[in-house]
Amino acid sequence: MRLTPKFDNYKSFYQALKAVFDDPNAYATAERSLLALKQDKSYSAYYSRFLSLITTLG
């Protein structure tokens, strides 16, 4: 029995992975995380997390 590839290219593979594993409501998740963000580590770690969340929020 020969198996045929399900994905013809990387883009279709990536889209399938994203559909299964990506956050369906990334905006709301980032918003909640930003509201709960506290500086419990170094400033650089805090700022990095802040930038990551702001990028998601646009």
Distance bins in CASP14 RR format, pairs under 12 A and 6 or more apart:
PFRMAT RR
TARGET T0000
AUTHOR 0000-0000-0000
RMODE 2
METHOD distances of the structure
MODEL  1
5 12 0 0 0 0 0 1 0 0 0 0 0
5 13 0 0 0 0 1 0 0 0 0 0 0
6 12 0 0 0 0 1 0 0 0 0 0 0
6 13 0 0 0 0 1 0 0 0 0 0 0
6 16 1 0 0 1 0 0 0 0 0 0 0
6 17 0 0 0 0 0 1 0 0 0 0 0
7 13 1 0 1 0 0 0 0 0 0 0 0
7 14 0 0 0 0 1 0 0 0 0 0 0
7 15 0 0 0 0 1 0 0 0 0 0 0
7 16 1 0 0 1 0 0 0 0 0 0 0
7 17 0 0 0 0 1 0 0 0 0 0 0
8 15 0 0 0 0 0 1 0 0 0 0 0
8 16 0 0 0 0 0 1 0 0 0 0 0
9 15 0 0 0 0 0 1 0 0 0 0 0
9 16 0 0 0 0 0 1 0 0 0 0 0
10 16 0 0 0 0 0 1 0 0 0 0 0
10 17 0 0 0 0 0 1 0 0 0 0 0
11 17 0 0 0 0 0 1 0 0 0 0 0
11 18 0 0 0 0 0 1 0 0 0 0 0
12 18 0 0 0 0 0 1 0 0 0 0 0
12 19 0 0 0 0 0 1 0 0 0 0 0
13 19 0 0 0 0 0 1 0 0 0 0 0
13 20 0 0 0 0 0 1 0 0 0 0 0
14 20 0 0 0 0 0 1 0 0 0 0 0
14 21 0 0 0 0 0 1 0 0 0 0 0
14 22 0 0 0 0 0 1 0 0 0 0 0
15 21 0 0 0 0 0 1 0 0 0 0 0
15 22 0 0 0 0 1 0 0 0 0 0 0
16 22 0 0 0 0 0 1 0 0 0 0 0
18 24 0 0 0 0 0 1 0 0 0 0 0
18 26 0 0 0 0 0 1 0 0 0 0 0
22 29 0 0 0 0 0 1 0 0 0 0 0
22 56 0 0 0 0 0 1 0 0 0 0 0
23 29 1 0 1 0 0 0 0 0 0 0 0
23 30 0 0 0 0 1 0 0 0 0 0 0
23 31 0 0 0 0 0 1 0 0 0 0 0
23 32 0 0 0 0 0 1 0 0 0 0 0
23 33 0 0 0 0 0 1 0 0 0 0 0
23 56 0 0 0 0 1 0 0 0 0 0 0
25 31 0 0 0 0 1 0 0 0 0 0 0
25 32 0 0 0 0 1 0 0 0 0 0 0
25 56 0 0 0 0 0 1 0 0 0 0 0
26 32 0 0 0 0 0 1 0 0 0 0 0
26 33 0 0 0 0 0 1 0 0 0 0 0
26 52 0 0 0 0 0 1 0 0 0 0 0
26 53 0 0 0 0 0 1 0 0 0 0 0
26 55 0 0 0 0 0 1 0 0 0 0 0
26 56 1 0 1 0 0 0 0 0 0 0 0
26 57 0 0 0 0 1 0 0 0 0 0 0
26 58 0 0 0 0 0 1 0 0 0 0 0
27 33 0 0 0 0 0 1 0 0 0 0 0
27 34 0 0 0 0 0 1 0 0 0 0 0
27 53 0 0 0 0 0 1 0 0 0 0 0
27 54 0 0 0 0 0 1 0 0 0 0 0
27 55 0 0 0 0 0 1 0 0 0 0 0
27 56 1 0 0 1 0 0 0 0 0 0 0
27 57 1 0 0 1 0 0 0 0 0 0 0
27 58 0 0 0 0 1 0 0 0 0 0 0
28 34 0 0 0 0 0 1 0 0 0 0 0
28 35 0 0 0 0 0 1 0 0 0 0 0
28 53 0 0 0 0 0 1 0 0 0 0 0
28 56 0 0 0 0 0 1 0 0 0 0 0
28 57 0 0 0 0 1 0 0 0 0 0 0
29 35 0 0 0 0 0 1 0 0 0 0 0
29 36 0 0 0 0 0 1 0 0 0 0 0
29 52 0 0 0 0 0 1 0 0 0 0 0
29 53 0 0 0 0 1 0 0 0 0 0 0
29 56 0 0 0 0 1 0 0 0 0 0 0
29 57 0 0 0 0 0 1 0 0 0 0 0
30 36 0 0 0 0 0 1 0 0 0 0 0
30 37 0 0 0 0 0 1 0 0 0 0 0
30 49 0 0 0 0 0 1 0 0 0 0 0
30 50 0 0 0 0 0 1 0 0 0 0 0
30 51 0 0 0 0 0 1 0 0 0 0 0
30 52 0 0 0 0 1 0 0 0 0 0 0
30 53 1 0 1 0 0 0 0 0 0 0 0
30 54 0 0 0 0 1 0 0 0 0 0 0
30 55 0 0 0 0 1 0 0 0 0 0 0
30 56 1 1 0 0 0 0 0 0 0 0 0
30 57 1 0 1 0 0 0 0 0 0 0 0
30 58 0 0 0 0 1 0 0 0 0 0 0
31 37 0 0 0 0 0 1 0 0 0 0 0
31 53 0 0 0 0 1 0 0 0 0 0 0
31 54 0 0 0 0 0 1 0 0 0 0 0
31 56 0 0 0 0 1 0 0 0 0 0 0
31 57 1 0 0 1 0 0 0 0 0 0 0
31 58 0 0 0 0 0 1 0 0 0 0 0
32 53 0 0 0 0 1 0 0 0 0 0 0
32 56 0 0 0 0 0 1 0 0 0 0 0
32 57 0 0 0 0 0 1 0 0 0 0 0
33 49 0 0 0 0 1 0 0 0 0 0 0
33 50 0 0 0 0 1 0 0 0 0 0 0
33 52 0 0 0 0 1 0 0 0 0 0 0
33 53 1 0 1 0 0 0 0 0 0 0 0
33 54 0 0 0 0 0 1 0 0 0 0 0
33 56 0 0 0 0 1 0 0 0 0 0 0
33 57 0 0 0 0 1 0 0 0 0 0 0
34 46 0 0 0 0 0 1 0 0 0 0 0
34 49 0 0 0 0 1 0 0 0 0 0 0
34 50 1 0 0 1 0 0 0 0 0 0 0
34 51 0 0 0 0 0 1 0 0 0 0 0
34 52 0 0 0 0 1 0 0 0 0 0 0
34 53 1 0 1 0 0 0 0 0 0 0 0
34 54 1 0 0 1 0 0 0 0 0 0 0
34 55 0 0 0 0 0 1 0 0 0 0 0
34 56 0 0 0 0 1 0 0 0 0 0 0
34 57 1 0 0 1 0 0 0 0 0 0 0
34 58 0 0 0 0 0 1 0 0 0 0 0
35 50 0 0 0 0 0 1 0 0 0 0 0
35 53 0 0 0 0 1 0 0 0 0 0 0
35 57 0 0 0 0 0 1 0 0 0 0 0
36 49 0 0 0 0 0 1 0 0 0 0 0
36 50 0 0 0 0 0 1 0 0 0 0 0
36 53 0 0 0 0 0 1 0 0 0 0 0
37 45 0 0 0 0 0 1 0 0 0 0 0
37 46 1 0 0 1 0 0 0 0 0 0 0
37 47 0 0 0 0 0 1 0 0 0 0 0
37 48 0 0 0 0 0 1 0 0 0 0 0
37 49 1 0 0 1 0 0 0 0 0 0 0
37 50 1 0 0 1 0 0 0 0 0 0 0
37 51 0 0 0 0 0 1 0 0 0 0 0
37 52 0 0 0 0 0 1 0 0 0 0 0
37 53 1 0 0 1 0 0 0 0 0 0 0
37 54 0 0 0 0 0 1 0 0 0 0 0
37 57 0 0 0 0 0 1 0 0 0 0 0
38 45 0 0 0 0 0 1 0 0 0 0 0
38 46 1 0 0 1 0 0 0 0 0 0 0
38 49 0 0 0 0 1 0 0 0 0 0 0
38 50 0 0 0 0 0 1 0 0 0 0 0
39 45 0 0 0 0 1 0 0 0 0 0 0
39 46 1 0 1 0 0 0 0 0 0 0 0
39 47 0 0 0 0 1 0 0 0 0 0 0
39 48 0 0 0 0 0 1 0 0 0 0 0
39 49 0 0 0 0 1 0 0 0 0 0 0
39 50 0 0 0 0 1 0 0 0 0 0 0
40 46 1 0 0 1 0 0 0 0 0 0 0
40 49 0 0 0 0 0 1 0 0 0 0 0
41 47 0 0 0 0 0 1 0 0 0 0 0
41 48 0 0 0 0 1 0 0 0 0 0 0
41 49 0 0 0 0 1 0 0 0 0 0 0
41 50 0 0 0 0 0 1 0 0 0 0 0
42 48 0 0 0 0 1 0 0 0 0 0 0
42 49 0 0 0 0 0 1 0 0 0 0 0
43 49 0 0 0 0 0 1 0 0 0 0 0
43 50 0 0 0 0 0 1 0 0 0 0 0
44 50 0 0 0 0 0 1 0 0 0 0 0
44 51 0 0 0 0 0 1 0 0 0 0 0
45 51 0 0 0 0 0 1 0 0 0 0 0
45 52 0 0 0 0 0 1 0 0 0 0 0
46 52 0 0 0 0 0 1 0 0 0 0 0
46 53 0 0 0 0 0 1 0 0 0 0 0
47 53 0 0 0 0 0 1 0 0 0 0 0
47 54 0 0 0 0 0 1 0 0 0 0 0
48 54 0 0 0 0 0 1 0 0 0 0 0
48 55 0 0 0 0 0 1 0 0 0 0 0
49 55 0 0 0 0 0 1 0 0 0 0 0
49 56 0 0 0 0 0 1 0 0 0 0 0
50 56 0 0 0 0 0 1 0 0 0 0 0
50 57 0 0 0 0 0 1 0 0 0 0 0
51 57 0 0 0 0 0 1 0 0 0 0 0
51 58 0 0 0 0 0 1 0 0 0 0 0
52 58 0 0 0 0 0 1 0 0 0 0 0
END
